[in-house]
Amino acid sequence: MSEKEQYYIVRSYRAGVFAGCIKARNGNEVTMTNVRRIWFWSGAASLSQLSQEGVKKPDRCKFSVVVPEMIVLDVVEIIPCTDAAEACIKGVPVWRV
């Protein structure tokens, strides 16, 4: 049986915040899979808390659709998520306009 992939929150200098798995890393460039853009969150004081506990108000969050793969440039922070935080992030409804 294969080990579960680690889920991360990745913060980019210019592109924002993303949650997903890391496929590859080259300096400050990260290729992510099954990734959501974290546009706005409610119920966590910081990305650190979000990575450990998830959010307390998922209905007020603005998280994008899941993108199968993307390259994120200018990465300044990579935070591993707990299983509980991952489940919470994945459970936030897709924000659409």
Helices and strands as residue ranges (DSSP letters): E 7-12, E 16-26, E 29-40, H 47-53, G 58-60, E 62-63, E 67-72, E 75-80, H 83-91
